[in-house]
Amino acid sequence: MDERQLPTLTPNQLDALRCFALLEIGEEDLQRELAGIFEIRFEAMPMAAAGRHQRRMVSGSFRMPEPGIVITREHISNALERKRFGLITERDLVHWATRARR
């Protein structure tokens, strides 16, 4: 489908993406805000030599925002600090990093 035919994100949806980038909202809130237009699923893969891995499945049906939301070193530092102080779990950090780099 031609991306120009897809709907644009609403101001609330863009704000949710910005808040998620700063870890001000969790993945459940992000998924609720983007319901019906963006979905990420994690599926366990068979055991590998290096350990258990997950496959990320992404589907989206919206026009990419211009300009996009750029994840900076500040975002990454903020995420690592939140993990270090126990404000988020390792799972939260991994899921955030997986979503934030898209």
Legacy VTK file of the C-alpha trace (Angstrom):
# vtk DataFile Version 3.0
C-alpha trace
ASCII
DATASET POLYDATA
POINTS 102 float
0.000 0.000 0.000
1.191 3.515 -0.788
2.231 5.124 2.516
0.497 8.372 1.469
-2.820 6.534 1.786
-2.189 5.572 5.417
-3.524 7.695 8.286
-1.196 10.052 10.121
-0.687 9.733 13.868
-2.807 11.952 16.076
-1.138 14.453 18.418
-1.951 12.103 21.338
-0.338 9.152 19.558
2.797 11.182 18.779
2.924 12.307 22.392
2.657 8.675 23.524
5.653 7.779 21.329
7.664 10.663 22.797
6.724 9.637 26.345
7.674 6.031 25.636
11.050 7.171 24.285
11.635 8.809 27.676
10.211 5.784 29.542
7.524 8.016 31.013
4.905 5.457 29.982
5.158 1.688 29.735
4.655 -0.602 26.786
1.057 -1.384 27.820
0.156 2.316 27.688
1.915 2.680 24.345
0.090 -0.316 22.887
-3.233 1.008 24.184
-2.596 4.428 22.604
-1.555 2.915 19.249
-4.145 0.118 19.220
-5.271 -0.821 15.761
-2.406 0.902 13.951
0.787 -0.518 15.476
1.571 -3.832 17.122
4.743 -5.502 18.338
4.739 -9.103 19.494
7.587 -11.135 20.923
7.668 -14.827 20.134
10.012 -17.256 21.836
12.377 -19.020 19.464
13.737 -22.531 20.035
16.703 -22.812 22.354
19.925 -21.735 20.645
23.522 -22.429 21.608
23.881 -18.943 23.101
20.614 -19.161 25.066
16.969 -18.415 24.551
16.071 -15.766 21.987
12.923 -13.930 21.001
11.722 -12.923 17.571
10.071 -9.544 17.207
7.011 -9.283 14.981
5.998 -5.747 13.990
2.983 -4.534 12.059
2.022 -0.943 11.471
-0.577 0.860 9.406
0.179 4.566 9.719
2.224 7.162 7.888
5.664 7.608 9.429
5.869 10.977 11.199
8.115 13.659 9.702
10.301 14.500 11.431
10.600 11.196 13.245
11.310 10.722 16.934
15.065 10.346 17.226
16.430 8.227 20.067
19.527 9.978 21.383
22.283 9.050 23.820
20.266 10.950 26.410
17.330 8.571 25.926
19.634 5.572 26.288
21.346 7.019 29.356
17.942 7.698 30.918
16.845 4.099 30.248
20.032 2.646 31.760
19.720 4.869 34.840
16.129 3.759 35.372
17.266 0.131 35.199
20.198 0.784 37.549
17.903 2.328 40.172
15.354 -0.478 39.850
12.656 1.708 38.328
12.295 -0.695 35.404
13.110 -4.370 34.975
15.609 -5.884 32.578
12.660 -7.118 30.515
11.292 -3.556 30.384
14.675 -2.305 29.213
14.974 -4.956 26.495
11.455 -4.322 25.228
11.999 -0.553 25.288
15.269 -0.871 23.368
13.673 -3.170 20.813
10.785 -0.789 20.215
12.806 2.421 20.418
15.199 1.415 17.660
12.483 0.899 15.032
LINES 1 103
102 0 1 2 3 4 5 6 7 8 9 10 11 12 13 14 15 16 17 18 19 20 21 22 23 24 25 26 27 28 29 30 31 32 33 34 35 36 37 38 39 40 41 42 43 44 45 46 47 48 49 50 51 52 53 54 55 56 57 58 59 60 61 62 63 64 65 66 67 68 69 70 71 72 73 74 75 76 77 78 79 80 81 82 83 84 85 86 87 88 89 90 91 92 93 94 95 96 97 98 99 100 101
